[in-house]
């Protein structure tokens, strides 16, 4: 396949960073370098074409050509999405009730510019039905930069209104009369910083500013409450929030602050109808590190009027509250597993809804009917496809709705369980593992270990049609629930953030060591994988323990930590300081530099490495993985294999769009993993 691209020479600039010039993705030298790297990757891909095609055929065989989602109800209608044979994208449909004939409201395949058969990228940013059910607001992105064109469709005619609003972001909320729409726009650094109001029938140039967030550490979003009574503008930093409230019937008025922001204090609210304006229920860490549930009158929701409904507990993280008429549904985490707590507002009694063990995940599905007597929940595991059940709010009884069918797949042939690794400081780290039934723990199996570990995000067990292709080849697939994530609650995140960030990396290495020591995996056949902040995890462990891995997959990795955090002009930098640290502080800079993969290329032999990036990615700009790959090539002394897959056309942070595009990408990644972990003894 020929040799890898030579590291590009740096233009004379006086910058001590030899690849700082890559910051400008439009430089001809940068485009030439990315093109050369992609060509080198494509030559490697051709060398494993048989394996890639074999895996792709397996994945395609598990895909149902036409499938409907579980439906949800709203204002007397039933909604669902469906796929149709041969089409990449979904159709959004509505019926007058369950089992009634459905009508397609939005066919995403018809939104692509040009001939849909020619392919292309499509990302949907939002999709909101108006309160009167006559209009659909939706937003589309055609290159993956997460800036969307907002459109409004007249559902009776099936055509869009003339007005189109460019450069919008996530978050939409209708006024109660369906005559105006609130939406979000970003600043030059891609920070969602303004909520604007559009009146139907007017040009976008006449849209008015509702609220602007001046603090660069905070992002904005907007949403309507399920009750329909209010619109909430939520301003969030990594560890602080402030919510502004607008009556949905008066979105032309100035919003009022629910509770003023305080450093380190968060809350998230939902509205309940009642006498007068009703009340808000808030999950907050004010007075409880793992959060508590409080109630407040809607016309005076500040903390002076808060009354406690559920007290905080050090072993249970309250995450959110949803209101369904008489009942509250609180999502919470306990013992690194998900739970739902149903609270009767009238009696104060509650019941707990759980999955069957920590190896299964449990979450609310889409539930938009405020007056629902039951809520739909979704359960799944690493080896069990998703199932949906309706849970009766009054009795807690479960009623099966649907189980995702995977052609040719039998869950009984596979096993999943939760095990524990012990970190260097004695902390127990949960690990979800899966394998083919009957696997012998003899220390010979290849293993794929996945991790993320940032932002208090959780990697709950989830089924993927890619997993059987690994397990059928004798792999163990494991997910490390490392610190920095949220599986263990708020304290789990705090212990893997800022000056404790290295715990994330050492936890991950400890999990790999455990898998090898207990015979789950062959010590020399462990492949690690992660995306974005999980890509940073991969870059860090690649440098910290290069001999632990057979190969590493770092997708869109955040790897040039110091340089990125020093540049406030880069999208998302300022509001990331609360996660990684502000390197203008010498102590924070030294700590970042101690693990930044770009600044710490490993010495000696290195594991195989696959890196991905996307030209239009607004979250991890493509120069980060490009610089890292260039430095690794320049410092390699052992002929290590490094592959870089830059997406040079349209593509998002998480990869290609469309179900067939995603399938093809997954087959490439799996081909690398299987090829790299092959038994070379």
C-alpha positions in Angstrom: 0.0 0.0 0.0 3.0 2.3 0.0 4.4 4.4 2.8 2.5 6.8 4.9 2.4 10.6 4.0 5.4 12.5 5.1 4.7 14.9 8.0 4.1 18.3 6.3 6.8 20.9 6.6 5.9 23.9 8.7 5.9 27.3 7.0 8.3 29.8 8.5 6.3 31.5 11.2 8.3 31.5 14.4 5.7 29.5 16.2 7.2 26.9 18.5 4.4 24.5 17.5 5.5 23.1 14.1 1.9 22.3 13.1 0.2 25.4 14.3 -0.4 26.4 10.7 -2.9 23.6 10.4 -5.4 25.7 12.2 -6.4 27.1 8.8 -8.1 24.2 7.2 -8.4 26.2 3.9 -4.7 26.4 3.3 -3.7 24.5 0.1 -1.0 22.7 2.1 -3.6 21.6 4.7 -6.0 20.4 2.0 -3.1 18.5 0.3 -2.1 16.9 3.5 -5.7 15.8 4.4 -6.1 14.4 0.8 -2.8 12.5 1.1 -3.8 11.0 4.5 -7.2 9.9 3.1 -5.6 8.3 0.1 -3.3 6.4 2.4 -6.2 5.3 4.5 -8.2 4.2 1.4 -5.2 2.1 0.2 -5.2 0.3 3.6 -9.0 -0.1 3.3 -8.5 -1.8 0.0 -6.1 -4.2 1.6 -8.9 -5.4 3.9 -11.7 -5.1 1.4 -12.8 -8.7 1.8 -13.1 -8.4 5.6 -14.8 -5.0 5.3 -17.3 -6.3 2.8 -18.0 -9.4 4.9 -18.7 -7.3 8.0 -20.8 -4.8 5.9 -22.9 -7.8 4.7 -23.5 -9.0 8.2 -24.6 -5.5 9.4 -26.9 -5.1 6.4 -28.5 -8.5 7.1 -29.4 -7.3 10.6 -31.1 -4.2 9.3 -34.8 -4.2 8.7 -35.6 -2.6 5.3 -38.8 -1.0 6.6 -39.5 -0.4 10.3 -41.8 1.8 12.4 -40.8 3.3 15.7 -42.9 3.1 18.8 -45.6 5.7 18.5 -46.4 8.5 20.9 -49.5 10.6 21.5 -50.1 14.3 21.5 -53.3 16.4 21.4 -55.4 13.5 20.1 -53.0 12.4 17.4 -50.5 9.5 17.2 -47.0 10.2 15.8 -44.2 7.8 14.8 -41.2 7.6 12.4 -40.5 4.9 9.9 -37.9 3.8 7.4 -38.8 2.5 3.9 -36.7 0.1 1.8 -33.7 1.6 0.0 -34.0 5.0 1.7 -31.4 6.5 4.0 -33.6 8.7 6.1 -36.8 8.6 8.1 -40.3 9.6 7.4 -42.2 11.4 10.2 -45.9 10.3 10.3 -49.2 11.1 12.0 -52.4 9.2 12.5 -55.7 10.1 14.1 -55.1 7.4 16.7 -53.3 4.1 17.2 -54.2 1.7 14.3 -55.6 4.5 12.1 -54.3 5.3 8.6 -51.2 7.4 8.8 -50.0 10.4 6.7 -46.4 11.3 6.0 -45.7 14.8 7.4 -42.0 15.0 6.6 -40.0 12.7 4.4 -36.4 13.5 5.1 -35.2 11.7 1.9 -37.0 14.4 -0.1 -35.2 17.3 1.7 -31.8 16.5 0.1 -30.7 19.0 -2.6 -30.6 17.4 -6.0 -31.5 13.8 -6.7 -31.9 11.8 -3.5 -30.4 8.8 -5.3 -27.1 10.7 -5.5 -26.8 10.6 -1.7 -25.6 13.5 0.4 -25.6 14.6 4.0 -28.7 15.5 6.0 -28.9 16.4 9.7 -32.2 17.2 11.4 -31.8 19.8 14.2 -35.3 20.0 15.5 -38.9 19.0 14.8 -41.8 20.5 16.7 -45.5 20.3 16.0 -47.5 23.5 16.8 -50.0 23.4 19.6 -52.9 23.6 17.2 -51.5 20.6 15.2 -51.5 22.5 11.9 -47.8 23.4 11.5 -44.5 21.7 11.8 -41.3 23.6 12.5 -38.2 21.7 11.5 -34.5 22.5 10.8 -32.0 20.9 8.4 -28.2 20.9 7.9 -26.6 19.8 4.7 -22.9 19.6 5.5 -22.5 18.6 9.2 -21.6 21.9 10.8 -24.7 21.9 13.0 -26.0 25.2 11.8 -29.5 24.6 10.6 -32.0 26.2 8.2 -35.3 26.6 10.0 -38.4 25.9 8.0 -42.2 25.8 8.8 -44.5 23.4 7.0 -48.3 23.9 6.6 -49.4 20.3 7.3 -52.8 20.7 5.5 -51.1 21.7 2.2 -47.9 19.7 2.7 -45.8 22.6 1.7 -43.4 24.9 3.5 -44.1 28.6 4.2 -42.0 31.1 2.3 -39.9 32.2 5.3 -36.7 30.3 6.0 -34.3 31.2 8.8 -30.6 30.5 8.3 -28.0 29.7 11.0 -30.2 28.4 13.7 -29.2 25.8 16.4 -30.9 23.2 18.6 -34.0 24.3 20.5 -37.5 25.3 19.3 -40.7 26.4 21.2 -44.1 27.5 19.9 -46.3 30.1 21.4 -49.6 28.8 22.7 -51.5 30.4 19.8 -49.2 28.7 17.2 -48.5 32.1 15.6 -44.9 32.6 16.7 -41.9 30.5 17.2 -38.8 30.9 19.5 -35.5 29.6 18.3 -31.7 29.7 19.1 -28.8 31.1 17.1 -25.0 31.0 17.8 -22.2 33.5 17.9 -19.0 33.3 15.8 -17.6 30.6 18.2 -20.7 28.4 17.7 -21.9 29.2 21.2 -25.7 29.2 21.3 -26.1 32.7 22.7 -29.5 34.2 21.6 -33.1 33.2 21.6 -35.1 35.0 19.0 -38.9 35.2 18.2 -40.3 34.7 14.7 -43.9 35.7 13.9 -45.4 33.6 11.1 -45.9 35.5 7.8 -43.0 37.9 8.4 -39.5 37.9 7.1 -36.6 36.7 9.3 -35.2 40.2 9.3 -38.1 41.3 11.5 -37.4 38.6 14.1 -37.0 40.1 17.6 -34.4 39.3 20.3 -35.9 37.6 23.4 -32.7 37.0 25.4 -29.0 37.2 24.8 -26.5 35.4 27.1 -23.4 37.5 27.5 -21.4 35.2 29.7 -19.3 33.1 27.3 -19.2 30.2 29.7 -23.0 29.6 29.2 -25.0 28.1 26.4 -28.7 28.6 25.7 -31.5 26.4 24.7 -35.3 26.9 24.6 -38.2 24.5 25.1 -41.9 24.4 25.9 -43.1 22.6 29.0 -45.1 19.4 28.5 -48.1 21.1 30.1 -48.0 23.7 27.3 -48.2 26.5 29.9 -44.7 27.9 29.7 -41.6 28.4 27.5 -38.3 27.9 29.4 -35.0 29.5 28.2 -32.3 27.6 29.9 -28.8 29.0 30.3 -26.2 26.4 31.3 -22.5 26.3 32.0 -20.7 23.0 33.0 -21.8 23.4 36.6 -24.3 26.2 36.9 -27.7 27.0 35.4 -30.3 29.8 35.2 -33.8 29.4 33.7 -35.9 32.2 32.4 -39.7 31.8 32.1 -42.2 33.0 29.6 -46.0 32.2 29.6 -46.6 30.4 26.4 -49.6 32.7 25.8 -47.3 35.8 26.0 -44.0 35.0 24.4 -43.8 38.7 23.3 -43.2 39.7 26.9 -39.9 39.9 28.8 -38.8 36.6 30.4 -38.5 36.4 34.1 -35.7 34.6 36.0 -36.8 31.6 37.9 -33.8 31.5 40.2 -30.7 33.6 39.7 -27.5 31.7 38.8 -25.0 30.9 41.5 -21.6 29.3 40.9 -21.8 25.5 41.1 -25.6 25.4 41.5 -27.8 23.7 38.9 -31.5 23.2 38.5 -33.9 21.9 35.9 -37.6 22.6 36.0 -40.9 21.2 34.7 -44.3 22.7 35.0 -47.5 21.1 36.5 -51.0 22.5 36.0 -53.0 23.3 39.0 -55.0 26.0 40.6 -54.0 29.3 39.1 -50.6 29.2 37.3 -49.7 25.8 38.8 -46.3 25.0 40.1 -42.8 24.1 39.0 -40.9 21.0 40.1 -37.2 21.4 40.1 -34.3 18.9 40.4 -31.4 20.8 42.0 -28.1 20.4 43.8 -28.7 23.4 46.0 -28.4 21.8 49.4 -27.7 18.3 48.0 -24.6 17.3 46.0 -26.5 14.4 44.3 -29.6 16.6 43.8 -33.0 16.8 45.4 -36.5 17.5 44.2 -38.3 20.6 45.2 -41.6 22.3 44.3 -42.4 26.1 43.9 -45.4 28.1 42.9 -45.2 29.1 39.2 -45.8 32.7 40.0 -43.0 32.9 42.6 -40.5 30.0 41.7 -37.4 31.4 43.5 -35.7 29.3 46.2 -37.3 31.3 49.0 -40.5 29.4 48.1 -39.0 26.0 47.5 -40.5 23.1 49.4 -38.7 19.7 49.4 -40.4 16.7 47.8 -37.5 14.2 47.7 -34.4 14.8 49.9 -31.0 14.4 48.6 -29.2 11.1 49.2 -25.4 10.5 48.8 -26.0 7.2 46.9 -28.7 8.3 44.5 -28.3 11.0 41.8 -31.6 12.6 40.8 -31.3 13.6 37.2 -34.6 15.0 36.0 -38.3 15.3 36.6 -41.2 14.9 34.2 -44.8 15.8 35.0 -47.8 13.8 33.7 -50.9 15.3 35.3 -51.2 13.8 38.8 -47.8 12.0 38.6 -44.1 12.9 38.6 -41.5 10.7 37.0 -38.1 11.2 38.4 -35.1 9.7 36.5 -32.3 8.8 38.8 -29.1 6.8 39.1 -28.2 4.4 41.8 -25.4 1.9 42.1 -24.3 2.8 38.5 -27.7 1.8 37.1 -30.8 3.7 35.9 -34.1 3.9 37.8 -37.4 5.7 37.5 -39.4 6.9 40.6 -43.1 7.6 40.1 -44.5 10.0 42.6 -48.2 10.6 43.2 -48.6 14.4 43.7 -51.8 14.0 45.7 -50.8 11.3 48.2 -47.0 11.7 48.2 -46.6 8.0 47.8 -44.0 6.7 45.3 -42.9 3.5 43.6 -39.6 2.5 42.0 -39.3 1.2 38.4 -36.1 -0.7 37.6 -34.6 -2.8 34.9 -33.6 -6.4 35.7 -30.1 -5.7 36.9 -27.4 -3.2 36.2 -26.4 -4.8 32.9 -29.7 -3.5 31.5 -30.5 0.2 30.9 -33.9 1.8 31.5 -35.0 5.2 30.2 -38.2 7.1 29.4 -39.0 6.9 25.7 -40.8 9.8 23.9 -43.8 10.8 26.0 -45.5 14.1 25.0 -49.0 13.6 26.4 -49.3 15.6 29.7 -52.4 13.7 30.7 -51.1 10.2 29.9 -52.1 7.4 32.3 -49.0 5.4 31.3 -45.5 6.3 30.2 -43.5 4.4 27.6 -40.1 3.2 28.8 -37.2 1.6 26.8 -34.9 -1.2 28.1 -31.9 -2.9 26.5 -28.5 -4.4 27.1 -25.3 -5.0 25.2 -26.8 -8.1 23.8 -30.6 -7.5 24.0 -32.2 -5.3 21.4 -34.4 -2.5 22.7 -37.8 -3.3 24.1 -40.6 -0.8 24.8 -43.2 -1.1 27.5 -46.0 1.1 28.8 -45.8 1.5 32.6 -49.1 2.4 34.3 -48.5 5.4 36.5 -51.1 4.4 39.1 -50.2 0.8 39.5 -46.7 0.4 38.1 -47.7 -2.5 35.8 -45.7 -3.1 32.6 -47.4 -3.8 29.3 -45.2 -4.8 26.3 -45.4 -2.5 23.3 -42.6 -3.6 21.0 -39.3 -5.4 20.9 -36.9 -4.4 18.1 -36.5 -7.3 15.7 -33.0 -8.0 14.4 -33.1 -10.5 11.5 -31.0 -13.6 12.1 -30.1 -12.6 15.6 -30.8 -14.7 18.7 -30.0 -13.0 22.1 -29.9 -16.4 23.8 -26.6 -17.1 22.1 -24.9 -14.2 24.0 -24.3 -13.2 27.6 -23.8 -9.9 29.3 -23.0 -9.0 32.9 -21.6 -6.3 35.1 -18.2 -6.8 36.7 -15.8 -4.5 38.6 -12.2 -3.4 38.3 -10.2 -1.8 41.0 -8.5 1.5 40.2 -5.0 2.5 41.5 -6.5 4.4 44.4 -8.9 1.6 45.3 -12.0 2.9 43.7 -14.3 0.2 42.2 -14.9 0.9 38.5 -18.0 -0.7 37.0 -17.6 -2.6 33.7 -20.4 -3.9 31.4 -19.2 -6.9 29.4 -20.7 -9.1 26.7 -19.5 -12.3 25.0 -20.8 -15.3 23.1 -22.4 -17.9 25.4 -19.9 -20.6 26.3 -16.8 -18.4 26.1 -13.9 -19.9 28.0 -12.1 -17.4 30.2 -8.7 -18.7 29.3 -7.0 -15.5 28.5 -7.1 -16.0 24.7 -10.0 -13.9 23.5 -9.6 -10.6 21.7 -11.3 -7.7 23.3 -12.8 -4.3 22.4 -12.9 -1.9 25.3 -15.0 1.3 24.9 -15.0 4.4 27.1 -15.9 8.1 27.3 -15.7 9.6 30.8 -16.5 13.3 30.6 -19.3 15.9 31.2 -21.1 13.5 33.6 -22.4 11.7 30.5 -23.3 8.1 30.9 -22.4 5.1 28.7 -25.4 2.9 29.7 -25.5 -0.6 28.2 -27.0 -0.2 24.7 -27.5 -2.7 21.9 -25.8 -2.2 18.5 -26.1 -4.4 15.4 -22.3 -4.2 15.2 -21.7 -6.1 18.5 -22.6 -9.6 17.2 -20.0 -9.2 14.4 -17.4 -8.9 17.2 -18.8 -11.5 19.5 -19.2 -14.1 16.7 -15.5 -13.7 16.0 -14.7 -14.6 19.6 -14.3 -11.0 21.0 -15.3 -9.8 24.4 -16.9 -6.4 24.2 -16.6 -4.2 27.3 -17.7 -0.7 28.3 -15.7 0.9 31.1 -17.8 3.3 33.2 -14.9 5.4 34.2 -14.8 8.5 36.4 -15.6 11.8 34.6 -18.8 10.2 33.4 -22.0 10.2 35.4 -22.8 6.6 36.0 -21.7 6.8 39.7 -23.5 10.2 40.2 -22.3 13.7 40.6 -19.3 12.7 42.7 -18.2 10.3 39.9 -18.0 13.3 37.5 -16.2 15.5 40.0 -13.6 12.9 40.6 -12.7 12.8 36.9 -12.8 16.5 36.0 -10.4 19.4 36.1 -7.5 18.6 38.4 -8.7 15.0 38.8 -8.9 14.3 35.1 -6.2 11.7 35.1 -8.5 9.4 37.1 -10.4 8.9 33.9 -7.4 7.5 32.1 -6.0 5.4 35.0 -9.5 3.9 35.5 -9.6 2.8 31.9 -6.1 1.2 32.1 -7.2 -0.5 35.3 -10.2 -2.0 33.5 -8.0 -3.3 30.7 -5.6 -4.8 33.3 -8.5 -6.5 35.0 -9.8 -8.0 31.8 -6.4 -9.5 31.1 -5.7 -10.6 34.7 -9.1 -12.4 35.1 -8.9 -14.3 31.8 -11.5 -12.3 29.9 -9.1 -11.0 27.3 -5.7 -12.0 25.9 -3.2 -9.4 27.3 -1.9 -8.6 23.8 -5.2 -8.5 22.0 -7.0 -5.6 23.6 -8.3 -2.8 21.3 -9.6 0.4 22.8 -12.1 2.8 21.3 -13.7 6.2 22.1 -15.1 9.3 20.4 -14.7 13.0 21.0 -13.9 13.4 24.7 -13.7 9.6 24.5 -11.1 10.2 21.8 -9.1 12.2 24.3 -9.3 9.2 26.6 -7.9 7.0 23.8 -5.1 9.5 23.0 -4.2 9.7 26.7 -4.0 5.9 27.2 -2.2 5.5 23.9 0.6 7.6 25.5 0.3 6.5 29.1 0.3 2.7 28.4 1.2 2.0 24.8 2.1 -1.6 25.5 -1.3 -2.4 27.0 -3.1 -2.1 23.6 -2.9 -4.1 20.4 -4.7 -1.1 18.7 -6.5 2.1 19.5 -9.4 3.8 17.7 -9.6 7.5 18.4 -12.7 9.0 16.7 -12.7 12.8 16.3 -10.4 13.1 19.3 -9.9 16.2 21.4 -6.1 15.8 21.6 -4.4 19.2 21.4 -5.7 20.2 24.9 -3.4 23.0 25.8 -3.5 24.9 22.5 -7.2 24.5 22.1 -8.0 25.7 25.7 -5.7 28.7 25.2 -7.6 29.9 22.1 -11.0 31.5 22.9 -11.6 32.1 19.2 -12.0 28.3 18.7 -15.6 27.1 19.0 -16.6 25.9 22.4 -13.3 26.8 24.2 -14.5 29.2 26.9 -17.4 27.1 28.1 -15.1 24.1 28.3 -12.8 25.7 30.9 -15.1 24.4 33.6 -14.5 20.8 32.4 -10.8 20.7 31.6 -9.3 23.8 33.3 -8.2 27.3 32.1 -4.6 27.1 31.0 -4.1 30.8 31.5 -3.6 29.5 35.1 -0.1 28.1 35.2 -1.1 25.2 37.4 -4.0 24.2 35.2 -1.8 24.5 32.1 0.8 22.2 33.6 -1.8 19.6 34.5 -3.4 19.8 31.0 0.1 19.4 29.4 0.8 16.4 31.5 -1.8 14.3 29.7 -2.5 16.2 26.4 -1.9 13.5 23.7 -0.4 16.0 21.2 2.2 17.1 23.8 3.0 13.5 24.9 3.8 11.2 22.0 4.9 7.8 23.4 8.4 6.6 23.1 9.3 3.3 21.5 6.9 0.8 19.9 3.3 2.0 19.7 0.0 0.1 19.1 -1.8 0.4 15.8 -3.8 3.6 15.7 -6.9 4.6 13.7 -7.8 8.3 13.9 -10.9 10.0 12.4 -11.9 13.6 11.7 -14.4 15.6 9.8 -13.8 18.8 7.8 -17.1 20.3 8.9 -17.0 19.2 12.6 -17.7 22.3 14.8 -16.9 20.5 18.0 -13.4 19.0 17.4 -11.9 21.0 14.5 -10.1 18.8 12.0 -6.7 20.4 12.7 -6.6 18.6 16.1 -6.5 15.0 14.8 -4.4 16.2 11.8 -1.8 17.8 14.0 -1.6 14.8 16.3 -1.2 12.3 13.4 1.5 14.6 11.9 3.4 14.7 15.2 3.1 11.0 15.8 4.5 10.3 12.3 7.4 12.7 12.9 8.3 11.2 16.2 7.9 7.5 15.4 11.0 5.4 15.7 9.5 1.9 15.4 7.5 1.9 12.2 4.2 2.0 14.0 1.0 1.9 12.0 -1.1 5.1 12.0 -4.2 5.5 9.9 -6.1 8.8 9.6 -9.6 8.9 8.1 -10.5 12.5 7.4 -14.0 13.0 6.1 -13.4 15.6 3.4 -17.0 16.0 2.2 -20.1 16.6 4.3 -20.1 14.8 7.6 -20.9 15.4 11.3 -19.1 15.1 14.5 -20.3 11.6 15.0 -19.7 10.5 11.4 -21.8 10.0 8.2 -25.5 10.6 8.2 -28.2 8.1 7.0 -28.5 4.5 8.0 -26.6 3.1 5.0 -23.8 5.7 5.4 -23.5 4.8 9.1 -23.4 1.1 8.3 -20.6 1.6 5.8 -18.6 3.6 8.3 -19.2 1.0 11.0 -18.0 -1.7 8.8 -14.7 0.1 8.2 -14.1 0.6 11.9 -14.9 -3.0 12.7 -12.6 -4.2 9.9 -9.7 -2.3 11.5 -10.5 -3.7 14.9 -10.8 -7.3 13.7 -7.7 -7.0 11.5 -5.6 -5.4 14.3 -6.6 -7.9 17.0 -6.0 -11.0 14.8 -4.1 -13.8 16.6 -0.4 -13.3 15.7 0.9 -15.9 18.1 
